[in-house]
Amino acid sequence: MAHLSIVGMGYVGLPLALAFDEAGHDVVGLDTDEEKTARFRDGEDPTDEVGSEAVDRSDIRFTTSTGEIEASDYYVITVPTPIDEEGRPDLSFVESAGKTVGESLTDGSTVVLESTVYPGATRERLVPVLEAASGLAVGEDFFVGYSPERIVPGNGDRGLSDIVKIVSGYDDTALERLCALYGDIVDAGLHRAQTMETAEAAKCLENTQRDVNIALMNEFAYGCQQLGLPIDAREVIEAAATKWNFHEYHPGSVGGHCIPVDPNYLIWKFEQHGFESELMRAARTVNGEFASQMVTATLDALTERTRIQDREREAVNTDGGQVADGAGVETALQSMDGTPRLLVLGFAYKANTTDTRSPVLKDAIERLRTAVDVVGVDPHVPNERVRRDFDIPVQTELSASGFDGVLLATPHDRFTSLDLDALSSEMNDPPVLVDVTGTYGDEEAAEHGFIYRGL
């Protein structure tokens, strides 16, 4: 049995702490959030990832006191690694955690970083902090490694033990110590990376590949919309996927703590050494524009609703005449009697999770609020979090009564099996359905009387 301290009790740290606890190790979970830590002590899971029952039955010692982690055999750092407003890596949490751990290090301890960083960051940024805070020498007095997290929030089919774990070390001793440790909790096997830099780059590449492929599908979908032909991008993808070597990705919003962030770590590091990554940057731009596509589709559908209601008041210019074709949707919306009401279904970046880290959706909601009254509902995300993160009113139970449009933003199970007849009958006529998840198609929506827009 080893004495472990996990620094950072979030979506990564908590499952790790539970896994090591269940494997028989002595585990301390350190976090700076007093409220969250108190809920852990009460046997609750505020992340909704592992469940309160698992937290309650564990022997983990949850704490905010750095004194509790002194003289541990292993330290696992699982803190956030965000980007700043310019898209540059922010390693302040890693360095702060490194200082905390360094002050507790003793001879023979091993430190492993799981947070996503750019290639070289563990050696260049974490190790010097550990050495300075501890007065010890890496490779002589203590050991360091890097093992990127591969947690998949909301995926009950693939838990921590079911995903191959990449492990790397500052030296061979660190690598062997970490392989022995992770071997206790990972059934899928370990991949021994040749260097820490290899493991760091692998984590960034995993999500950069997804970012680029999703960007391709988004751009393809945007292009199809401009053709004026009976073509649906998702049906094209379904057809193309019948070929054995086609890699199936779908259009959609890119959110969470990985895909919108990790490519920037590679882009930044490459550019520091004089290499401009045009494809990666283009993918980030395309996926960042998904908010504009959501807003345009929604306002366009609501404008079409106005035109159907009253053709004579399609849009009015300052002289009282009709505006020429091509007038903006904002102009048409301003001609309405009253402000349109829009019900947004879902605020998590991924189905059946509570994680609202979706900059694209936040941007879209903020822009929509300038033109329409927005109300939200989400069966998984706590209402107070929706109010805090999106600054809109929230329903406790889904009711479309009195709404002009519905925007399906997250494909929670609750929203992928809606009774469209019942939904449309509740709404003001003619009802609008904007579906950016690909759950419902044009024909199905039309059968139930909806003005439909999809992406």
C-alpha positions in Angstrom: 0.0 0.0 0.0 1.3 3.4 -1.0 0.5 6.8 0.5 -0.9 9.0 -2.3 -1.9 12.7 -2.5 -4.0 13.8 -5.4 -3.8 17.6 -5.9 -7.0 18.9 -7.6 -10.3 17.2 -7.0 -12.1 17.8 -10.3 -13.3 15.7 -13.2 -9.8 14.0 -13.3 -8.7 14.0 -9.7 -11.8 12.5 -8.2 -12.0 9.4 -10.3 -8.3 8.8 -9.8 -8.6 9.2 -6.1 -11.5 6.7 -6.0 -9.6 4.2 -8.1 -6.5 4.3 -6.0 -8.6 4.1 -2.8 -10.4 1.0 -4.2 -7.1 -0.5 -5.0 -6.1 -0.4 -1.4 -3.9 2.7 -1.3 -4.0 5.4 1.4 -5.4 8.5 -0.5 -5.6 12.2 0.4 -7.6 14.5 -1.9 -6.4 18.1 -1.8 -8.4 21.0 -3.3 -8.6 24.7 -2.7 -12.4 24.9 -2.9 -13.7 24.8 0.7 -17.4 24.3 -0.3 -16.6 21.4 -2.7 -14.3 19.7 -0.2 -17.0 19.9 2.5 -19.4 18.2 0.1 -16.9 15.5 -0.5 -16.6 15.0 3.2 -20.3 14.7 3.4 -20.3 11.9 0.9 -21.5 13.9 -2.1 -20.2 14.1 -5.6 -20.6 17.7 -6.9 -19.1 16.7 -10.2 -21.8 14.1 -10.9 -19.2 11.9 -12.5 -18.7 9.0 -10.1 -21.8 9.4 -7.9 -22.3 10.2 -4.3 -22.5 6.6 -3.2 -18.9 6.0 -4.4 -17.6 9.1 -2.6 -19.5 8.2 0.6 -18.1 4.6 0.8 -14.5 5.6 0.1 -11.8 6.1 2.7 -10.3 9.2 0.9 -9.3 12.0 3.3 -10.6 15.2 1.5 -8.9 18.3 2.7 -7.9 21.9 1.9 -4.9 21.7 4.2 -1.5 21.3 2.5 -0.2 19.9 5.8 -2.2 16.7 5.1 -0.1 15.8 2.0 3.4 15.8 3.7 5.7 12.8 3.2 3.5 11.1 0.6 5.0 8.3 -1.6 3.3 9.7 -4.7 1.9 13.1 -5.6 -0.5 13.2 -8.6 -1.2 16.7 -9.9 -4.5 17.1 -11.7 -5.1 20.9 -11.9 -6.7 22.9 -14.7 -4.5 24.1 -17.6 -6.5 26.8 -19.4 -5.6 29.3 -22.0 -5.7 33.1 -21.7 -7.7 35.5 -23.9 -5.0 35.4 -26.6 -5.0 31.5 -26.7 -1.7 31.2 -24.8 -1.1 28.4 -22.3 -1.7 29.3 -18.6 0.4 27.1 -16.4 -0.2 29.1 -13.2 -2.2 26.3 -11.6 0.5 23.8 -12.4 3.2 25.9 -11.0 1.2 26.7 -7.8 0.5 23.0 -7.3 4.2 22.3 -7.9 5.2 24.7 -5.2 2.7 23.1 -2.8 3.9 19.6 -3.6 7.6 20.7 -3.5 7.2 22.0 0.1 6.0 18.5 1.1 8.4 16.4 -0.8 10.8 14.0 1.0 13.5 11.7 -0.3 12.1 9.0 -2.5 8.8 10.7 -3.4 7.4 10.5 -6.9 5.5 13.3 -8.6 3.4 12.8 -11.7 1.6 15.5 -13.7 -1.7 14.5 -15.4 -2.8 18.0 -16.6 -2.6 18.7 -20.3 0.5 20.8 -21.1 2.6 21.5 -24.2 5.6 19.3 -25.0 8.5 20.1 -22.7 6.4 21.8 -19.9 6.9 19.1 -17.2 10.7 19.4 -17.6 10.8 23.1 -18.2 8.1 24.5 -15.9 7.2 21.9 -13.2 10.6 20.4 -12.3 12.3 23.7 -11.5 9.4 24.7 -9.2 9.6 21.3 -7.4 13.3 21.6 -6.9 13.2 25.2 -5.7 10.4 24.5 -3.2 11.9 21.3 -1.9 15.6 21.9 -2.0 15.9 18.4 -3.5 17.3 17.2 -6.8 15.1 15.5 -9.4 16.5 12.0 -10.4 18.5 11.9 -7.2 16.2 12.7 -4.3 12.8 12.5 -5.9 11.3 11.3 -9.1 9.0 12.9 -11.8 6.8 11.7 -14.6 4.0 12.6 -16.9 0.9 10.6 -17.6 -1.9 12.5 -19.4 -5.5 12.1 -18.2 -7.9 10.4 -20.6 -11.1 10.8 -18.6 -14.2 10.8 -20.8 -17.0 12.7 -18.9 -20.4 11.2 -19.3 -19.2 7.9 -20.9 -20.3 5.1 -18.7 -18.9 2.5 -21.1 -15.3 3.6 -20.7 -14.1 4.3 -17.2 -10.6 5.0 -16.0 -9.6 1.4 -15.9 -10.9 0.7 -19.5 -8.6 3.2 -21.2 -5.0 2.6 -22.1 -2.8 4.8 -19.9 0.2 6.6 -21.3 3.1 6.7 -18.8 6.4 8.5 -19.0 9.2 9.4 -16.7 12.1 11.8 -16.2 14.3 8.7 -16.0 13.8 4.9 -16.1 13.4 4.7 -12.3 10.5 7.2 -12.4 8.9 5.3 -15.3 9.0 2.0 -13.5 7.6 3.4 -10.3 4.7 5.0 -12.1 4.0 1.9 -14.2 3.8 -0.1 -11.0 1.4 2.5 -9.5 -0.9 2.8 -12.5 -0.9 -0.9 -13.1 -3.0 -1.2 -9.9 -5.9 0.7 -11.4 -5.8 0.3 -15.2 -7.0 -3.0 -16.7 -6.6 -1.8 -20.4 -2.9 -1.7 -20.2 0.0 0.8 -20.1 1.8 2.5 -22.9 5.4 3.4 -22.0 6.3 6.6 -23.8 10.0 7.1 -24.6 10.1 10.6 -23.1 7.8 12.9 -21.1 7.7 15.2 -24.1 6.3 12.3 -26.2 3.5 11.7 -23.7 2.8 15.5 -23.5 2.6 15.8 -27.3 0.4 12.7 -27.6 -2.2 14.2 -25.3 -2.3 17.4 -27.3 -2.5 15.5 -30.6 -5.4 13.3 -29.5 -7.7 16.3 -29.2 -6.1 18.4 -32.0 -7.0 15.5 -34.4 -10.6 15.6 -33.2 -10.7 19.4 -33.5 -9.4 19.3 -37.1 -11.9 16.6 -38.1 -14.9 18.3 -36.5 -13.9 21.5 -38.2 -13.9 19.7 -41.5 -17.4 18.5 -40.9 -18.6 21.9 -39.8 -17.1 23.6 -42.8 -18.6 20.9 -45.1 -22.0 21.5 -43.5 -21.8 25.2 -43.9 -20.9 24.8 -47.6 -23.8 22.4 -48.2 -26.2 25.0 -46.8 -25.2 27.4 -49.5 -25.7 25.1 -52.5 -29.5 25.4 -52.8 -29.7 21.7 -53.4 -31.7 18.9 -51.7 -28.7 17.8 -49.6 -28.2 17.3 -45.9 -24.7 17.2 -44.7 -25.4 14.6 -42.0 -27.0 12.3 -44.6 -23.9 12.7 -46.8 -21.7 11.7 -43.9 -23.9 8.7 -43.2 -23.5 7.6 -46.9 -19.8 8.2 -46.9 -19.4 6.2 -43.7 -20.4 3.0 -45.5 -16.9 2.9 -46.9 -14.6 0.9 -44.5 -11.9 3.5 -44.3 -14.0 6.6 -43.8 -13.5 8.2 -40.3 -16.9 9.3 -39.2 -17.1 12.7 -37.5 -20.2 15.0 -37.3 -20.8 18.7 -37.3 -21.3 20.3 -34.0 -20.2 22.6 -31.2 -16.8 21.9 -29.7 -16.8 22.4 -25.9 -15.4 21.0 -22.7 -11.9 21.3 -21.2 -10.0 19.5 -23.9 -10.7 20.1 -27.6 -11.2 23.9 -27.5 -8.0 24.2 -25.4 -5.4 21.5 -26.2 -4.7 22.5 -29.8 -3.7 25.9 -28.6 -0.9 24.4 -26.5 0.6 22.8 -29.6 0.1 25.9 -31.8 1.8 28.1 -29.2 4.7 25.8 -28.7 5.3 25.3 -32.4 5.1 29.1 -33.0 7.6 29.7 -30.2 10.0 27.7 -32.4 9.2 29.5 -35.6 6.6 27.0 -37.1 3.2 28.4 -38.1 0.5 25.7 -37.9 -2.0 26.9 -40.5 -4.3 23.8 -40.4 -4.6 23.8 -36.6 -5.3 27.5 -36.5 -7.9 27.2 -39.2 -9.7 24.4 -37.4 -9.8 26.6 -34.2 -11.3 29.4 -36.3 -13.9 27.2 -38.0 -15.0 25.6 -34.8 -15.1 29.0 -33.1 -17.5 30.2 -35.7 -20.1 27.6 -34.7 -21.6 30.2 -32.4 -22.3 32.5 -35.4 -23.9 29.6 -37.3 -26.2 28.9 -34.3 -27.2 32.5 -34.0 -27.8 32.9 -37.7 -29.9 29.7 -38.0 -32.0 30.7 -35.0 -32.7 34.3 -36.1 -33.3 33.2 -39.7 -35.9 30.7 -38.5 -37.6 33.3 -36.3 -37.6 35.8 -39.2 -39.2 33.2 -41.5 -41.8 32.7 -38.8 -42.6 36.5 -38.9 -42.8 36.4 -42.7 -45.3 33.6 -42.6 -47.4 35.3 -40.0 -47.6 38.6 -41.9 -46.2 38.8 -45.4 -47.2 42.5 -45.7 -44.9 43.3 -42.7 -41.9 41.2 -43.9 -39.7 44.1 -43.1 -40.3 47.9 -43.1 -37.8 50.6 -43.9 -37.9 54.1 -42.5 -40.1 55.3 -45.5 -42.8 52.7 -44.8 -42.0 50.6 -47.9 -40.8 47.1 -48.2 -37.1 46.4 -47.7 -35.4 44.8 -50.7 -34.4 41.2 -50.6 -31.4 40.6 -48.5 -32.4 42.7 -45.6 -30.7 41.4 -42.4 -32.6 39.1 -40.0 -32.1 41.6 -37.2 -34.0 44.2 -39.2 -36.9 41.8 -39.8 -37.0 40.8 -36.1 -37.2 44.4 -35.0 -40.4 44.7 -37.1 -42.2 42.2 -34.9 -45.0 43.0 -32.4 -43.2 42.0 -29.3 -39.9 40.2 -28.7 -39.7 36.5 -29.8 -39.3 34.0 -27.0 -36.8 31.2 -27.3 -36.4 28.1 -25.2 -32.9 26.7 -25.1 -32.7 22.9 -24.4 -29.4 22.0 -22.8 -26.3 23.9 -21.6 -23.8 21.1 -21.0 -21.1 20.7 -23.7 -21.8 17.0 -23.9 -24.9 14.8 -23.6 -25.9 13.7 -20.1 -23.2 15.6 -18.2 -23.2 18.6 -16.0 -20.2 20.3 -17.5 -21.1 23.8 -18.9 -17.6 24.6 -20.2 -18.9 25.5 -23.7 -17.5 28.9 -24.9 -19.4 28.5 -28.2 -22.8 28.1 -26.5 -22.1 31.0 -24.1 -21.2 33.2 -27.0 -24.3 32.2 -28.9 -26.6 32.8 -25.9 -25.1 36.2 -25.2 -25.6 37.3 -28.8 -29.2 35.8 -29.0 -30.2 37.7 -25.9 -29.7 41.0 -27.7 -32.6 40.1 -30.1 -34.8 37.6 -28.3 -36.0 36.6 -24.8 -34.0 33.5 -23.9 -35.1 31.0 -21.3 -33.3 27.7 -20.6 -33.9 24.2 -19.3 -31.5 21.4 -18.5 -32.2 18.1 -16.7 -28.6 17.6 -15.7 -27.0 21.0 -15.0 -28.2 22.6 -11.8 -30.4 25.6 -12.4 -28.2 27.9 -10.3 -25.2 27.0 -12.5 -27.2 27.9 -15.7 -28.2 31.2 -14.2 -24.6 31.9 -13.2 -22.9 30.9 -16.4 -25.5 32.1 -19.0 -27.4 34.8 -17.1 -30.9 33.7 -18.2 -34.0 32.5 -16.5 -34.3 28.7 -16.1 -37.2 26.3 -16.0 -37.4 23.5 -13.5 -39.4 21.4 -15.9 -39.6 21.7 -19.7 -42.6 23.7 -20.9 -42.7 25.2 -24.4 -46.0 27.0 -23.7 -45.9 30.5 -25.0 -42.6 30.2 -26.8 -42.0 31.0 -30.5 -38.9 28.9 -30.9 -36.9 26.0 -29.4 -33.1 25.7 -29.8 -31.8 22.1 -29.1 -28.2 22.7 -28.0 -27.3 19.6 -26.1 -28.5 16.1 -27.0 -29.4 14.9 -23.5 -31.5 11.7 -23.6 -34.4 13.8 -22.3 -34.3 15.9 -25.5 -33.5 13.2 -28.1 -36.9 11.5 -27.7 -39.2 14.5 -27.5 -42.9 14.2 -28.5 -42.7 16.7 -31.3 -46.5 16.8 -31.7 -46.9 17.8 -28.1 -44.1 20.3 -28.3 -45.4 22.1 -31.3 -49.0 22.2 -30.0 -47.7 24.0 -26.9 -45.9 26.7 -28.8 -47.0 29.8 -30.6 -48.0 29.1 -34.2 -46.0 28.6 -36.4 -43.4 27.0 -34.1 -39.7 27.1 -34.7 -37.2 24.2 -34.1 -33.5 24.9 -34.4 -31.5 21.7 -33.9 -27.7 22.0 -33.9 -27.2 18.5 -32.6 -28.5 16.5 -35.6 -31.2 14.8 -33.6 -34.1 15.7 -35.7 -34.2 16.2 -39.5 -36.0 18.6 -41.7 -38.7 16.1 -42.9 -39.5 14.9 -39.3 -39.8 18.5 -38.0 -41.9 19.5 -41.0 -44.3 16.6 -40.3 -45.1 18.2 -37.0 -45.5 21.8 -38.3 -42.1 23.2 -37.4 -40.1 25.8 -39.2 -36.8 23.9 -39.0 -33.2 24.9 -39.1 -30.3 22.4 -38.5 -26.6 22.3 -38.7 
